[in-house]
Amino acid sequence: MIPFNKPFLTGKEAHYIYQAVYSGKLSGNGVFTKKCQKFFEEHYGFKKALMTTSCTDALEMAAILCDIRPGDEVIAPSYTFVSTVLAFVRQGAKIVFCDSCKENPNIDADRIEALITDKTKVIIPVHYAGVACDMDKIMDIANRHNLLVVEDAAQAIDSYYKGRPLGSIGHLGCFSFHETKNIIAGEGGLLTINDDRFIRRSEIIWEKGTNRSEFFRGEVNKYGWVDTGSSFLPSELISAFLWAQIENMDMIQTRRKEIWEQYYQGLKPMADKGYFQLPDIPEYATNNAHMFYIVCRTLEERTALIKHLKENEILSVFHYLSLHKSGFYTSHSDVRPDTCQGLETIQMKNFDGSVTDETQVVGLDLPNCDRFADCLLRLPLYYELTNEEVMKITKELNIFYSPNFIK
Ligand SMILES: *Cc1c(COP(=O)(O)O)cnc(C)c1O
C-alpha cells in the first residue's frame, strides 16, 4: 500500500533529543528552542519567532495579541482547517467566511472588502498548499481599514510572495510542524511577530503571563504575573527534533519539489483533456511542494477515483468540509455573523403526515469553496515516495480516465 503520508526522519532527531535530555534542561526556551527561533529569524527575516506546541497554539497566541473581544468580527476563508478560526471563536469573535478564488482554494482578496463592517478587526489569509494569497491586495485593504492580518502559514514554510517569505508579511504569522507538514516535530508550531507593537507582549503570553523571559535575560531582577497567557512554549525535546529537520530542510524541499514536478508533468496530458484541474500557482507565488492535489469534475467522480486508487493500493484523501456548513458553525448563533447568513425555518412534512419545523442555513453562498470541498483530491506526497510509485499513481489515474474504463 502506498500511504498518503509518511513522516520523514533525517536520522539526527534521536541524537539531538539525547543531547537535550542529558544537557539537564528539558523545559522550554533552552538551547534548541533558541537555535530554531534564531534560524527562522535570520533565514526568513521575521522580527521575532517563538516556538509553540502547535500552529493551533500559535493562532491562540495571535487571537490574544489581536485583543479579540466578544462581538469583534474576523474574516477568514471557509475552505480551511478548523484551527484557523478556533482561537478567535474562543475569544468571542464572529467569523465572517469569505469564498475561495475560482482558480485555487486561497481566499479571494477581491471579495474581502464587501465583508468589512465597523466591527471587523482581523483578516486571516491561509496560504493553501503553501501557495501565497494575494498579499499586496490583502495588506492594502487591511491598512486602509486599520485591520490586523494574521497569516495562517501552517503549510507555507519556505514559500514566498514576490520574493518575501510567507509569515513575514502580515502582522503575525503561524506555522505548523505537525507530522503531515514539510518539516516536522510530531506536533509543533511557530508564531512570527512582524510588528514591533506585539513583540514584548508575545513573550509574556508565551510564558504563562509572566515576564520570565526578561528576567532570564537579566533585564529585570525578579519576574511575576503581568498579563494573560498560557504555557505555549514547547519542551526542548520538540525543538531538538525540529533542529534535525531544519538542518536538512534544503534536501527535503528539493526532493519534495522533484516529486511535485513529476506528478505535474505526468498528469498534464490528462488535465489538458479536461479530466481534472492541476494546482494553480499564481505568478506572485512560489511552490514549496507541501501538497499535490487535483480538482475533479464532480464529487461522484472523486469518490470513484478514491475507490479505484484504494483498490490499487494507493491512499488518496480529500479535505476540508466547508466550515460555514459545519455542525458547530451552523448551530452556534454566537459565532455566526448576521452580515453573512441567516437561518430560515421551513416546515418539514413527516411520513405520518405531521409537520415539524426545521431550521436551515440560507444566504451563504460560497460556490468556489464548496467546489473544492467536493472535488479536490490530495495524492501521496512525502520525502520517501519513489519515482516508481509516482509513475504507478499516474498510471492508475490514466487507467481511470481512459474512455473504456467503467467507473
Ligand atoms: C495543519 C494546519 C493547521 C494546524 O496545525 P497544528 O500544528 O496541527 O495545530 C492550521 N491551519 C492549517 C491551514 C493547517 O494546514
Ligand as a Chemical Component Dictionary entry (heavy atoms), coordinates in Angstrom:
data_LIG
# 
_chem_comp.id                   LIG 
_chem_comp.type                 NON-POLYMER 
_chem_comp.pdbx_formal_charge   0 
_chem_comp.three_letter_code    LIG 
# 
loop_
_chem_comp_atom.comp_id 
_chem_comp_atom.atom_id 
_chem_comp_atom.alt_atom_id 
_chem_comp_atom.type_symbol 
_chem_comp_atom.charge 
_chem_comp_atom.model_Cartn_x 
_chem_comp_atom.model_Cartn_y 
_chem_comp_atom.model_Cartn_z 
_chem_comp_atom.pdbx_ordinal 
LIG C1 C1 C 0 -2.044 21.876 9.801  1  
LIG C2 C2 C 0 -2.825 23.128 9.784  2  
LIG C3 C3 C 0 -3.175 23.807 10.962 3  
LIG C4 C4 C 0 -2.952 23.237 12.335 4  
LIG O1 O1 O 0 -1.632 22.966 12.637 5  
LIG P1 P1 P 0 -1.286 22.194 14.009 6  
LIG O2 O2 O 0 0.176  22.379 14.130 7  
LIG O3 O3 O 0 -1.687 20.779 13.791 8  
LIG O4 O4 O 0 -2.042 22.832 15.091 9  
LIG C5 C5 C 0 -3.817 25.030 10.861 10 
LIG N1 N1 N 0 -4.129 25.569 9.671  11 
LIG C6 C6 C 0 -3.836 24.928 8.513  12 
LIG C7 C7 C 0 -4.174 25.588 7.222  13 
LIG C8 C8 C 0 -3.192 23.685 8.535  14 
LIG O5 O5 O 0 -2.907 23.071 7.394  15 
# 
loop_
_chem_comp_bond.comp_id 
_chem_comp_bond.atom_id_1 
_chem_comp_bond.atom_id_2 
_chem_comp_bond.value_order 
_chem_comp_bond.pdbx_ordinal 
LIG C1 C2 SING 1  
LIG C2 C3 SING 2  
LIG C2 C8 DOUB 3  
LIG C3 C4 SING 4  
LIG C3 C5 DOUB 5  
LIG C4 O1 SING 6  
LIG O1 P1 SING 7  
LIG P1 O2 DOUB 8  
LIG P1 O3 SING 9  
LIG P1 O4 SING 10 
LIG C5 N1 SING 11 
LIG N1 C6 DOUB 12 
LIG C6 C7 SING 13 
LIG C6 C8 SING 14 
LIG C8 O5 SING 15 
# 
